[in-house]
Amino acid sequence: MLGAPFEQLTLALGVDGLHGPLVATLVRRLPEPAPDPLLPDVDVLYVHGWSDYFFQTELADFWTGLGARFFALDLRRYGRSLRPEQAPGFVESLDDYDADIAAALDTIAADAPGPRRIVLLGHSTGGLTLTLWAARHPGRCAAVVLNSPWLELQVGRVGRRAVAPLLGLRARNDPRQTGLSLDLGHYTQAQRVIGSLPPAHLPAEWRPERGFAPRLAWGSAILDGHQRIARGQVDLDCPVLVLLSTRSTSPFTWSAATTAADSVLTVEEIAYAATRVGHYVTLARVAHAVHDVFLSLPTPRAQAYAVLRRWTLAHLGHSPTEECRLTPTGC
């Protein structure tokens, strides 16, 4: 779909009880030989957000430029994995994605040239999904990078506690009923102005202007993830980098600020929730960034990449053997 040097592989996940085969899709950027790779033993797995899929070739180029191998996963019922008649993005629990992630990591490992360190990179809902996965699978990741992760509801802790019981009850009674969508298309318009929309030849239904119609069970699954974090049930055992804009703007009105702020999440709520996902969390705020910091205007985008490069090399830039030599007491 993206052309060279990208390839994709369909991963079979069984059968959707309503609509046939269930699949995920693993995308990889073919590496290019580097004379002095900085991350020669690192594999990166990227997971997209809601109403989204992988198309950020610049992000892939960044990682392969450091010598890492880059992979991206279109989850079940998203993007390359969406099949006719399926409800886009629908799951009843974020734990359902364990099968998608396991299939991706098994495929990555089968093609590995030797021992590898895994870096998980998640955007928005993908950031929430990977945070919960990494907490349930300690020891699997060398680092987690979260790009505007959806760690808390936009109305905050008090609003979530009020909404969650009612939504949970309705979801149990009619899990596939569509709920209220508050996406008016302003974030898509901001990306159109910035020039960071997906290539025009890719299917528009993979990333509709006003997002997918959310289902009640999916919404309840999201709130369950938020509550796990709020209750202290998540504790990542590896370094975590959280990238966020410095400010949010209203999703209900269009203004010039929409191209220079997060119009999807409430960044102050996310910043607070980020402090609860582990003991070693770095929070980086990027001025004038939009919801996907790597799809922002050139200046904040460059700043986001500079932060990511500096943080990554500080935490992963040496092999484990070299890290032992650099500590006073060894390993």
C-alpha positions in Angstrom: 0.0 0.0 0.0 2.9 2.4 0.8 5.3 1.1 -1.9 9.0 0.3 -1.5 10.6 -0.1 0.9 7.5 -1.2 2.8 6.0 -4.7 2.9 2.9 -6.1 4.6 1.9 -9.6 6.0 -1.5 -10.8 6.9 -1.7 -12.5 10.3 -4.6 -14.9 10.8 -6.4 -14.6 14.1 -9.3 -17.0 13.7 -12.9 -16.3 12.9 -15.0 -13.3 13.7 -18.3 -14.8 15.1 -20.3 -12.5 13.0 -18.3 -11.6 9.9 -15.8 -14.3 9.0 -12.0 -14.3 9.1 -10.3 -12.1 11.7 -6.8 -10.8 10.8 -4.2 -8.3 11.8 -1.6 -6.9 9.4 2.1 -6.5 10.1 3.9 -3.8 8.1 7.6 -3.6 8.0 10.1 -1.1 6.5 12.9 -2.9 4.9 16.2 -1.9 6.6 19.0 -0.1 4.8 22.6 -1.0 5.6 24.1 1.6 7.9 27.9 1.9 8.4 27.6 2.6 12.2 24.1 1.7 13.5 23.2 3.1 16.9 20.5 0.6 17.7 21.5 -2.6 15.8 19.7 -5.0 18.2 16.3 -3.1 18.5 13.0 -3.9 17.0 10.2 -1.3 17.2 6.5 -2.2 17.0 4.1 0.6 16.4 0.4 0.5 17.1 -2.0 3.2 15.8 -4.9 4.9 17.4 -8.7 4.9 17.0 -10.0 5.4 13.5 -6.5 5.0 12.2 -3.8 2.7 10.7 -0.1 2.9 9.9 0.9 5.4 7.2 3.7 7.5 8.9 6.6 6.6 6.7 8.8 9.4 8.2 8.5 7.7 11.7 9.6 4.4 10.2 12.5 6.2 8.5 13.6 7.7 11.8 14.0 4.3 13.5 15.7 2.6 10.6 18.0 5.5 10.3 19.2 4.6 13.9 19.8 1.0 12.8 16.6 -0.5 14.3 14.1 -2.7 12.6 10.7 -1.0 12.3 7.3 -2.8 12.3 3.8 -1.5 12.5 0.6 -3.4 13.3 -2.8 -2.6 11.9 -5.0 -4.2 14.6 -8.1 -6.3 13.8 -10.9 -4.4 12.1 -8.6 -1.4 11.3 -7.0 -0.3 8.1 -5.4 -3.2 6.2 -7.1 -5.6 8.5 -10.7 -4.3 8.1 -12.9 -6.7 6.2 -16.3 -6.0 4.6 -19.3 -6.1 7.0 -17.0 -5.8 10.1 -17.7 -3.1 12.7 -14.6 -0.9 12.4 -12.4 -0.9 15.5 -14.8 -3.0 17.5 -13.6 -5.0 20.5 -15.2 -5.8 23.8 -12.0 -5.8 25.8 -8.6 -4.3 25.0 -7.1 -7.6 26.2 -8.5 -9.0 22.9 -5.5 -7.4 21.2 -3.1 -9.8 23.0 -3.6 -12.2 20.1 -2.7 -9.5 17.6 0.4 -8.4 19.4 1.5 -11.9 20.1 1.2 -12.8 16.4 3.2 -9.7 15.5 6.0 -10.4 18.0 6.2 -14.0 17.1 6.6 -13.1 13.4 9.2 -10.4 14.2 11.2 -12.9 16.4 11.1 -15.6 13.7 12.9 -13.3 11.3 15.3 -11.8 13.9 19.1 -12.0 13.1 19.9 -12.6 16.8 18.8 -11.5 20.3 16.7 -8.4 20.1 15.3 -5.6 22.4 11.7 -4.7 21.8 10.5 -1.1 21.9 6.7 -0.6 21.9 5.5 2.7 20.3 1.8 3.5 20.6 -0.3 6.5 19.6 -3.6 7.5 21.4 -5.7 4.4 21.8 -2.8 2.3 20.7 -0.8 3.9 23.5 -3.4 2.8 26.0 -3.5 -0.7 24.5 0.3 -1.1 24.6 0.6 0.3 28.2 -1.9 -2.3 29.4 -0.2 -5.1 27.4 3.3 -4.2 28.7 2.0 -4.2 32.3 0.6 -7.7 31.8 3.8 -9.0 30.2 6.7 -7.8 32.4 10.2 -8.3 31.0 9.1 -8.3 27.3 10.0 -4.7 26.5 13.2 -2.7 26.7 11.2 0.6 26.5 7.8 2.0 25.8 7.2 5.2 23.8 3.7 6.8 24.0 2.6 9.4 21.6 -0.4 11.3 23.1 -1.6 8.1 24.7 -5.3 8.0 25.7 -4.7 7.2 29.4 -7.7 9.1 30.7 -11.1 10.2 29.6 -11.4 13.8 28.2 -13.7 14.8 31.1 -11.2 13.6 33.7 -11.3 11.4 36.7 -14.5 12.7 38.1 -16.3 12.5 34.8 -15.1 9.0 34.2 -16.3 7.7 37.5 -19.7 9.1 36.7 -19.9 7.7 33.2 -18.3 4.3 33.6 -21.1 2.4 35.5 -23.9 3.6 33.2 -21.9 2.9 30.0 -20.9 -0.6 31.4 -24.5 -1.4 32.0 -25.6 -0.3 28.6 -22.7 -2.2 27.0 -23.7 -5.4 28.6 -27.2 -5.1 27.4 -26.3 -4.1 23.8 -22.6 -4.3 23.2 -22.7 -3.4 19.5 -25.0 -0.4 19.7 -23.4 2.7 18.5 -22.9 5.5 21.0 -22.5 9.3 20.6 -19.6 10.4 18.5 -18.2 13.8 19.4 -15.8 14.0 16.5 -16.8 16.9 14.2 -13.8 16.4 11.9 -11.7 19.4 13.1 -8.7 17.2 13.8 -8.8 15.9 10.2 -9.1 19.4 8.9 -6.1 20.5 11.0 -4.1 17.7 9.4 -5.3 18.7 6.0 -4.0 22.3 6.7 -0.7 20.9 8.0 -0.4 18.5 5.1 0.0 15.4 7.2 -3.0 13.3 6.0 -2.4 9.8 4.6 -1.6 9.5 0.9 -4.7 10.1 -1.2 -4.5 6.6 -2.9 -5.2 4.9 0.5 -8.9 4.0 1.2 -10.8 6.9 2.8 -12.9 4.5 4.8 -9.8 3.4 6.8 -9.6 6.9 8.4 -13.0 8.7 8.0 -13.0 12.5 8.5 -15.3 12.2 11.5 -14.0 8.9 12.8 -15.6 5.5 13.2 -19.0 5.2 14.9 -18.1 4.1 18.5 -19.8 1.0 19.9 -20.9 0.8 23.5 -18.7 -2.2 24.4 -15.7 -0.6 22.9 -16.3 2.6 25.0 -16.7 0.4 28.1 -13.4 -1.3 27.3 -11.6 2.0 27.0 -13.0 3.2 30.4 -11.9 -0.1 31.9 -8.4 0.6 30.7 -8.5 4.1 32.2 -9.7 2.7 35.5 -7.0 0.1 35.7 -4.4 2.9 35.4 -6.2 5.1 37.9 -6.4 2.3 40.5 -2.7 1.7 40.3 -3.0 -1.7 38.6 -0.5 -0.7 35.9 3.3 -0.6 36.6 5.6 -0.9 33.7 9.0 -2.3 34.4 10.9 -0.4 31.7 11.6 3.2 30.8 8.6 5.0 29.4 8.6 8.2 27.3 5.3 10.1 27.0 5.1 12.8 24.3 2.3 15.4 24.6 1.3 18.8 23.3 1.6 21.6 25.8 -2.1 22.5 25.4 -5.5 21.3 24.3 -8.1 23.1 22.3 -11.8 22.5 21.9 -12.9 19.7 19.5 -16.2 21.4 18.9 -15.0 24.6 17.2 -12.5 25.3 14.5 -9.8 27.9 15.0 -6.1 28.5 14.1 -5.2 26.9 17.4 -6.5 23.6 16.1 -3.3 23.2 14.0 -1.1 23.9 17.1 -2.7 22.0 19.9 -4.3 18.7 20.8 -7.9 18.8 19.8 -8.7 15.2 20.7 -7.5 14.7 24.3 -7.2 16.8 27.4 -3.4 16.9 27.8 -3.4 17.9 31.5 -5.4 14.8 32.3 -3.1 12.6 30.2 0.0 14.1 31.9 -1.4 13.3 35.3 -2.4 9.7 34.3 1.1 9.2 32.8 2.7 9.5 36.2 0.8 6.3 37.2 1.9 3.9 34.6 5.4 3.1 36.0 8.2 4.2 38.2 10.4 5.5 35.4 8.4 7.8 33.2 9.7 10.8 31.2 7.1 13.3 30.2 8.0 15.6 27.3 5.7 18.4 26.3 6.0 19.7 22.8 4.8 23.3 22.1 2.3 23.7 19.2 2.0 19.9 18.6 -1.2 18.4 17.5 -2.7 15.1 18.8 -0.2 13.0 16.8 3.0 14.9 17.7 4.8 13.4 14.7 2.1 14.8 12.3 2.5 18.4 13.6 3.7 21.5 11.8 7.5 21.3 10.9 8.9 23.0 14.0 7.1 21.0 16.7 7.5 17.8 14.6 11.3 18.4 14.5 11.3 19.0 18.3 9.4 15.8 18.9 11.9 13.8 16.8 14.8 15.5 18.6 13.4 14.6 22.0 12.7 11.0 20.9 16.2 10.6 19.5 17.9 12.0 22.6 15.8 9.9 25.0 16.1 6.7 22.9 19.9 6.9 22.7 20.2 7.7 26.4 18.2 4.6 27.3 19.0 2.2 24.4 22.1 3.4 22.8 24.4 0.8 24.3 24.3 -2.9 24.2 23.6 -4.6 27.6 27.3 -5.6 27.8 28.4 -2.0 27.3 25.8 -0.8 29.9 27.4 -3.2 32.4 30.8 -1.7 31.8 29.5 1.8 32.2 28.0 1.2 35.7 30.4 1.3 38.8 29.4 -2.1 40.0 28.7 -3.9 36.7 25.7 -6.1 36.3 
